[in-house]
């Protein structure tokens, strides 16, 4: 009798498990895209008449003669060119263009809500993955978690929380006088203090560490060419970050700061405005990525006064932004590793793809510019197994444009179809 009861119970367990497995399998819906053209960003070849089969959030197969599974949802894109979802490795989605004293009146909760709006705009522009490098009060951590939970639409996010800065540096709060004792969230000086701050930022949810290695343009009282953190401080930050599985991005305009940051082992140099031959050589030796942010110069110089930017910041921009284009072009020609980043927030979010045309103007081919925002950025983020290409096993992050982006890279400014993880976010082609 006990044996029969045991057998019955075991049968019920097996039935429950099999039903759960069937329900789980059924939950992974199948989507098929018939693509007129598909850009293989690794080879640079444009394939025609491709069928992409997507199971759940991942690509299952690609081919010219793939069969459509029964019950699949079919998307017809016969006149479009498909590419992997784009990646922007330098954004500030919780900020809007605002560089004067009115910035002080914006609370951290308000910045998180600003971020929700900007995340949607960024995703709809075709950027399915971003790296956010600097936010107050861990607003970007909260936004990342809300997107991951499905509460708000947005790209996949790797976030830094507050950027590390020396006292009075580019990433400190230098707008208020002494009486307020105002200090940026990430301020730390000396090896012991930067170690503590790195660990604290990781504790509160950061995926990477952002440091300010030199002065900046849109900050009061500092010089973009002056180094800020010492080599020893940066080495301590990098050692802790890497040991704890986080990469390090270094804001650096001045040549000395770029060189020191690369020597310290950072994974990427952001901006690189005054990069020189010695800094280029150091970056190539160490395999450090350069993430230039170039289009912002066009938008900012045209709109700086309209958004009430303080005159001293405009004066710095007039020196730095033209120099950046000349020096970055030399770095491109020398063959540094290039990632794609925009500094969106210096200009309105959603215009990120305007960066491509400037990169091509400064010497990259359209394919190289596209690779910077796909396979290169995927490598920089440590996500090459997830994103950056349209391949079986990768996440189904796919965009589509009219025309040929290899002939005219500005077509990427007009993305008409966006899919993130197998879900259609935007489709201006209809069914």
Secondary structure, 3 states (H helix, E strand, C coil): CHHHHHHHHHHHHHHHHHHHHHHHHHHCCEEEEEEEEEECCCCCCEEEEEEEEEECCEEEEEECCCCCCCCCEEEEEEEEEEEECEEEEEECCCCCCCCCHHHHHCCHHHHHHHHHHHHHHHHHCCEEEEEECCCHHHHHHHHHHHHHCCCCCCCEEEECCCCEECCCCCCCCCCCCHHHCCCCCCECCCHHHHHHHHHHHHHCCCCEEEEECECCCCCCCCCCCCECCCHHHHHHHHHHHHHCCCEEEEEECCHHHHHHHHHHCCCEEEECCCCCHHHHHHHHHHCCEEECCCCHHHHHHHHCCCCCCCHHHHHHHHHHHHHHHHHHHHHHHHCCEECCCCCECCCCCCCCCHHHHHHHHCCCCHHHHHHHHHHHHHHHHCCCCCCCCCCCCCECCEEEECCCCCCCHHHHHCCCEEEECCEEEEECCCC
